[in-house]
């Protein structure tokens, strides 16, 4: 019977983990980019606008 190759299994698990993290990072980046692009269309509430003006 052949011996299990634990190094190969660990490497495959690490690669899968890194791939998942990269996909998650890209989703977050895409989500934040969409939020930033949509922000100029939004008008801040009057209370926040007044605080910025110092009134």
N, C-alpha and C positions, 0 to 999 in steps of 0.2 A: 504494500500500500504506500502511496506517495505521501510525503510530508506536506502539511499545509504551508503555503507561502504567506506568512503573516505580514511581511513587508509589502507585498503586492496589495493585500487587502487594506492595509493602513494607507498606502498611497492612493488607492482608489477612493477610500472614504475621505481623505484630505482633499482630493481634487473635487469631489462632489460638494464638499462643504464650501470650498472656495468659490465654486461656480454659483452656488446658492447665494452666498454673501454678495457676489458681484451683481447678480440679478436683482437682489434686494436694494443694493446701492443705486443701481440704474433706475429702479422704480421710484425710489425716493427723490433722485435727481430730477426725473421727469415730472414727478408730482410738484416739486418746488418750482420748477420752471413754468409749469402751467399756472401755478398760483401767482407767480410774479408777473406773468404776462396779463393775467386777468385783473391784477390790482389797479392799474391806471384807470380802468373803466369804473371802478367802485368809488363812491363818494364817501368820505369819512362822516360819521355821525356829527351833528352840530356841537355836541358837548366836547368832543375831541378837537374839533376845529377851533373852538373858543380857547381851549387850553393852550394850543400851539401859538395863538396870537398874543397870549399874555393878558387877555381881557378877563 
